[in-house]
Amino acid sequence: MSATTPQRTPIAMPMQCPDGFEPVHPVVLVRLGLWDMDLFLAGANGGKPVLLRGSGVEVDGQRIDALVESLETPVLVRSSDYQKLSEHLLDSLDGVVEDESIPSADRFVMVQTAAFAEVELASTLIDPERFVGASRRVGGVLVKLLQCGDMTPAEMFAVARHDHYTFTHVTNVCCYALQLAAELGVSDPDELHELAVGALLHDSGKRRIPPSLVRKPGRLTKSELAIVRMHPQHGFEDLARGASLTLRQLMMVYQHHERVDGAGYPVGLTGGEIHPWARLLAVVDVFDALTGRRPYRRPCSSEVALRHLKAHAGSHFDKEMVHCWSKIIAAE
């Protein structure tokens, strides 16, 4: 493996992959030195992936660096190999985050890859305790990463995955929430970790939604929408039964779909009745939802998402938090 990684423009992750494949940033392969797997490039027009390099072909460090520099898109690996990469990263997560020789953006890519093995599985289990444990671990390393690095929200947005996975959405939302909270003056590491865990758990109630509704490509019926809108209450009920979470964390789960004008759910609270951390979370949750791919629509650009937030500032969203988020995500 090469001792250094060449300077490069961050590679944007593809919006979707063929079944059975996952995108992986080349930096993950370079840093881990794990090249004992088939590597593919996306096929033309979403077609069958094209083999780039077979698992049995040895590549020295210089050739790896040259390959990474030449790529304009991420490579694809089989889903089973991506799981192996994720588990390997999970074992060395603390060391990755604390290694200041690795650029912050690269470290975030590696943390998000590691979260696949832990968060995606834990989020589907009936017992929420493992999801809470995974969130505490991943939340802790994300706090360390953002405190020791210099990655801006705009830079993080450029390298983050934006596909329709639980781990993608919650890790993005967690980092956005931490960056917004820091901009608003929160600096205590323990408080930031508390907020990070709440952000990672905010959609835990979706475990009770039938997968057919989550993946439905068309508009939901009135009855289906009612089922989906129960997820904040389900998450609150599940987590309040013994997960040892704080009130602030539980309010993030319960109130992140409330709106300051009372038009939200599940209760229809207004203004100051909504906890400040839930109001903060609502802004970055919608931002990530709009900029991520969903089964029923294409993703928006960050500019379009910001326009939506600004248009509803003071009605759906807390005006000060929208203003603050717009300022930091649009910064160069």
N, C-alpha and C positions, 0 to 999 in steps of 0.2 A: 504493500500500500504506500502511496506517496505521502511524504511527511507534511506537505502543504497542499492546500486546495487553491487552484487558480482563481483570481478575481473574475467575476462574471456578473452579468445582469441576472437577477432572479428569474427562474423559469416559472411561468404560470402553469398551474395544474390544469389538465384537461377537465372539461365539465362532465364527461361521462366516459365509461369504458365498456367494452363488450363483456358479456357475462363470463365470469370465471377469471377475470383479470383485474388488477388494481394498478393505478399509477404510483410510481415511486420516484422521488427526486433523486437524481444521480448522486447528490451529496451524501445521502444515506448510505449508498453502496460504497462510495469512496471512503467515508469515515469508518465504516465497519469493516471494510475489506472483505465483505461477503459477496463473492462473485460466482459461487458455485450453484448457479441457477440460470435458467434460460431468460434472456432479456429480449424484449420485443419493442417495436415501434408501432404506433397506432396505424391501422390500415386506412387507406384512402376512403373518405366519405363514410367513416364508421364501419368499414369492412373488417375482414379478418386481420388480426395483428400480424406483422411481419417480423420474423426472427432476426434480431440484431446480432446476437452472440449466444452460442450454445454454452451450456454449463461446463462442458469439458474443455473449453478453450482457455488456456492460461493467458493472462494479460498483465504485463508489468506496470509499475507505478506511472511511468511517463506516458504510456499508451492510455492508461485510465484517465489521466488528466486531459490528454488530447481529446479523448472521446467525450468527456464531460463538456469541454469547451465547445465542441462542435455541435452539441445537441441544442435544438431550439424548442423541443418539447420534452416532457418527462418520458422515461422508459416505462414499459408495462411489464409486470411480472404476474405469474399465476397467483390466484388468490391464496392458495396454500403456501406459496413462498412468501407472500406478503405477511401472512400470519407469523411465519418463522422470523422474518425481519423484525416485526413488531415485538415479539416475545424476547428476542435477543437484545433489542434496544431497552426494553423494560428492565432487564437485569442490570443495565449499566446507566440508568437514567440520571442518577445523582451526579455521576462523574461527567456525563455529557453536559449537564446544565452548568456545572462549576468550571468547565474548561474554557477559560477566557480566550484561548488561542483560536477557538471556533467562533466565527461571526455569529451575532445574536440571531440573525434570520435563519442561518443554518441550524442552530440549536433548536429554534422553534419548530422547524420542519421535522427534526428528529424526535422532539417531544410529542408532536401530533401523531407521528407514525407509531410511537410507542403506545400512545393512548388507545390505538385500535384494539390491541390485545386485551387491555384491561377494561376500558370503559364500554366498548361496544357489547361485549359479552355480559358484563355486570348489569348493564341497563335493561337486559331482557329477562333477568331472573325474577322469580316471584318474590323472594325475600330481598328487600331493598338494602340490607346491611352490607352486602358486598359492593353495591353501587356506591354507598356512602364511603366505604373504605377506599375504593378506587378513586373517588373524588377527592378525598383528603390527600392521597399521595400525589395525584396529578396536579391538584390545586397548589400543593406545596412547592412542586418544582416549577410551576408556571410563575408563582410569586418570585422565587429566586431568580428565574430567568429575566423577568421584566425589571427587577431591581438591580441586577448586576450588568444588564445590557443597555444598549442605546437604540433599540429598535422602536421606530415610531409606529403608530397605528396604520399609517399608509403603507409602510414597508411590510408589516405583518399581513395586511390584506393582500399584498402582491404575491406572497409565497404560500398563503394558507390554502388548504383544500376548500372547495365550495360545493361539494356534492351532498347527496341526501343520506348521510349517515348520522347516527346519534353522536358518535365521537367527534365528527367534524363540527357539527353545530355547537355542541356544548363547549368544546375547547376554544372555538372562535369566540363565542359569547363570553366565556370566562376571561380571555385575554382582553377583549374590548372593555369589559366591565372593570377590570383592574386598571387599565390605562385611563379610563374616564374617571374612576375614583381617585387615582393619583393626581390627575389634573384638577380635581375638585378639592384637593388638600388632604386626602387620606394617605398617611405615610407609615403608620405602625404595621410592622410585618404580621403580627398576630391578627390584626383587624383585616388586613388584606387577605390573609389566608382564610379567615372566616367568610369573607365575601366571595372568594374564589370557589369555595366548596358549595356555597349556596347557588352560585351561577352554574356550576357543573351539574347540580341536581335539579335545576329549575323545571325541566321537562320530565322528571321521573314518573309523573302520573300517566304519561303516554304509553307506559307499559301495559296499561289496561285497555288501550284502544285496539280494536281488531286490526291486524296488519293490512287487511283489504282496504280499510278506510285510509290508513296512512299512505298507501301506495296508489290510491284511486287517481287516475289521470284527469277525470272530469270534475265538474262542480259538485260539491256535496249537497245532498238533500237537506231539508230542514231538520229531519230526525237525525241524520248522520252528523250534521253540524252540532246538534245538541250533545251528542255522545262525545265528540272531540272537545267541546267546551267544558267537559267535566274533568279534564286532566289536571287543572290546578288544584281542584278539591281532592281528587284521588291522590295526587302526590303529597299534599299536605297531610291527609289522613294516614297514609302509609308511613311517612317519615316522622310524624308526631307520636307514633306508637312505640318509640324506644330507640331511635337512632341517635339520641343525645345531641340534637342540633339546637342551635340558639334560636330565640324568637326572630331575630333578624333574618336568619337563613330560612326559617319556615315561611316568613312573610314574602321572601323572594319567590319561593315556590308557589305560594297561594295567591299572590297579588300581581304577578308579572303581566297579566292580561287585563288588569283594571286600567281605566282611562280617567284622566283628571276631570273630564266633564261628566263622568258617571255612565258612559256608554260601554264600559268594559264588562268583564265577567271574571269570576262567577257571582259576585255580589252586586256590582254596580256602585262601588265606592267612588268618592269624588275627592279631588285635591289632596289636602293634608290628611285625609283618612287613609291614604295609601302610604305605606312605609317608604321613606326616601330610597332605600336600597332597591325596592321593587320598582320605583319610578326610574331609577338609574338603569336597572336591568331591562325595563320595557323598551328603552331607546335602542340599546345595542342588540337586543333580541330581534326586534323588527328590522334593524339594519342588516343583520346577518341573514335573516329569513328572506329579505328582498334580494340580496346579492348572491344567494345560494340557489342551486338548481333544485327544483321540485318536480314531482311527477306531472303536475298540472300546468307548469309554465317554465319559461326560460328565465335565467337570472337577470337581474337589473345591474347596471353599472353602479359604482359607488356614488357617482354624481346624481343619478336618478333616485337612488335610495335616500340621499341627503335631502333632495328636493321634497320627497314625500314626508320626511320627518319635519322639515321646516314648515310645510303646508299645514301640518297638524299640531305644531307646537302651541301649547296653551289650551288645546282642546283634548286631543288624545294623550299628548306627551308633555312632560314637564319642560317648560320653555327654557329655563336656564340650562338644563342638562342637554337639550337638543342643541342649543347654541354652543355649548362647550364641546360636545362631540363633533359637531360640524367643523369647528375651528381646528381640532387636532387631527381629524381624519383627512381633511383637505390640505393639511400642511405639507410642504415639500420636504 
